[in-house]
Amino acid sequence: MLAQQPDQPDGLLLLGLALATDGSPVAPQTLQRFLDAAPAGHPGIPLARSLLDPQR
């Protein structure tokens, strides 16, 4: 999906979650790309933010 639509929010979220689960150092970049691409109110935004900033 991301090969055809690199800024597709759902694809970025799934990839970011998988990378975070594996402890990949690029997970934060991918989750930030998701936040930048996601429409306001996307249900994955709180989860992505909590992974990027656990203090929230």
Residue pairs with C-beta under 8 A, 6 or more apart in sequence:
1 8
1 10
1 11
2 8
2 11
2 12
2 15
5 11
7 33
7 36
7 37
8 37
9 34
9 37
9 38
9 39
9 42
9 44
10 44
12 30
12 31
12 33
12 34
12 37
12 38
13 31
13 34
13 38
13 42
13 44
13 47
13 48
15 30
16 27
16 30
16 31
16 33
16 34
16 48
16 51
17 47
17 51
19 26
19 27
19 30
20 27
20 31
20 51
27 51
28 51
28 52
31 48
31 51
31 52
32 52
34 44
34 48
35 45
35 48
35 49
35 52
38 44
38 45
38 48
49 56
50 56
